[in-house]
Amino acid sequence: MLIDTHCHLDFNRFDGDRDAVIARATAAGVTRIIVPAIDLANAPVVLALADRYPAVFAAVGVHPNSAAGWQDSWIDALREWAGHQKVVAIGEIGLDYYWDRTPPETQHRALTAQLALAADLDLPVILHNREADADILRLLADSPLRNKDRPGVLHSFSSEWDTAQKALDMGYYLGFTGPVTFPKADALRRVAGRVPLERLLVETDAPFLAPQARRGRRNEPAYVAYIADQIALLREIDRKTVDRVTTENVARLFGRQVVAPPPD
């Protein structure tokens, strides 16, 4: 079993062949896919996918680039959707200082509120972090998740080792995507090679960030196998070990229901 812990399967780039995408994932040994919402508009779409496909699980949250109009009342909608039986996290949430779409102070309000919601519901978070290392670490350290056994994951990790170490010290997992396979990504590979294997996840972030072997094409869940291959190479272990340990990590972080066989 291999699990893609972050894929935007609801995006319209999959509208023409979504069933085939899932079939290709299954054929590649990718038996579960976690799909995070990015705003209030697409959360119901993500939940509908989770209802339709046994392989799909969901997260609900407001992405920092979708938070410009943030209202604290949005937490009520997220709380209701988080009660869905296949919601396993609050996400995708976080900070993004690369795109100038939401003022930083608004991003902070949205993230702080959603971290508190996750703590209240005893759910992990799926975190987006782009060029905001210091602030996201500070907000995580100040959040009620700091006392939780499974606070969440910094997805598509791309920062330096110092940020990785501080996140690991707070109990977070790190997710790695296509860039870890890029020829010039030696610094990122060094980070991926140092992260304790029991705190590492593999993901695609599809339809974005296709691995080197598929670069320039639409990414999809089947390609998470390339990430697992790269991790096995870095760690000098066999792929079966990567598959087994990362699946165990998913069960520990997101709950055993993600890895359990679907009901008849």
Secondary structure, DSSP 8 states (H G I E B T S, - for coil): -EEE--B-TTSGGGTTTHHHHHHHHHHTTEEEEEEE--STTTHHHHHHHHHH-TTEEEEE---GGG-TT--TTHHHHHHHHTTSTTEEEEEEEEEESSS-SS-HHHHHHHHHHHHHHHHHHT--EEEEEES-HHHHHHHHHHSGGGG-S--EEE-S--S-HHHHHHHHHTT-EEEE-GGGGSTT-HHHHHHHHHS-GGGEEE---BTS---GGGTTS---GGGHHHHHHHHHHHHT--HHHHHHHHHHHHHHHH-GGGTS----
